[in-house]
Amino acid sequence: DIQMPRMDGLTFADNLRKREKYRSTPIIVVSSTDDEAMRRKFNDIDVNSFIIKSEFERGNLLDEVRTLIG
């Protein structure tokens, strides 16, 4: 998520991408924020998927996980 205690989701995802071990780890953002500028920021650090909480259903999350892990 974007808003987390101590570290926001964008910073967390960016830090994860900077570590060689986790560069290819799939990242799915689930957020209540439906902001195009924020989506672009996550795209810039190669987040794999962005799901808006208002559109969240267990099925669409599972579909994204299946797609990302093959």
C-alpha positions in Angstrom: 0.0 0.0 0.0 1.1 3.6 -0.4 0.4 4.7 3.2 2.1 2.4 5.7 3.6 3.2 9.1 7.3 4.1 9.2 7.8 3.8 5.4 5.4 4.5 2.6 4.8 1.9 -0.1 6.6 3.8 -2.8 9.8 4.0 -0.8 9.5 0.3 0.2 9.0 -0.8 -3.4 11.9 1.4 -4.6 14.2 0.0 -1.9 13.2 -3.5 -2.9 14.0 -2.8 -6.5 17.4 -1.4 -5.6 18.5 -4.8 -4.1 19.8 -7.3 -6.6 18.2 -10.2 -4.9 14.7 -8.6 -5.2 14.9 -6.9 -8.6 12.7 -9.5 -10.3 10.3 -10.1 -7.3 6.8 -9.2 -8.5 5.2 -6.3 -6.7 1.5 -5.7 -6.6 0.3 -2.4 -5.1 -3.1 -2.4 -3.5 -4.2 1.2 -2.7 -7.1 3.4 -2.0 -5.4 6.1 -4.0 -6.5 6.3 -7.6 -4.1 9.0 -8.7 -2.5 8.8 -12.1 0.7 10.7 -10.9 1.1 8.1 -8.2 0.6 5.2 -10.6 3.4 6.7 -12.8 5.7 6.9 -9.8 5.2 3.2 -9.2 5.6 2.4 -12.9 8.9 4.3 -12.9 10.2 1.8 -10.3 8.8 -1.2 -12.3 6.0 -2.2 -10.0 4.1 -5.0 -11.8 0.5 -4.3 -10.9 -1.6 -1.6 -9.3 -5.1 -2.5 -7.8 -7.4 0.1 -6.5 -9.1 -1.0 -3.2 -12.5 0.1 -4.4 -12.1 -2.4 -7.3 -10.5 -5.1 -5.1 -11.8 -8.6 -5.2 -10.0 -11.7 -4.1 -10.3 -13.0 -7.6 -8.6 -10.1 -9.3 -5.7 -10.3 -6.8 -5.4 -14.0 -7.4 -5.5 -13.5 -11.2 -2.6 -11.0 -10.9 -0.6 -13.3 -8.7 -1.1 -16.2 -11.2 -0.1 -14.0 -14.1 3.1 -12.7 -12.3 4.3 -16.1 -11.1 3.3 -17.9 -14.2 
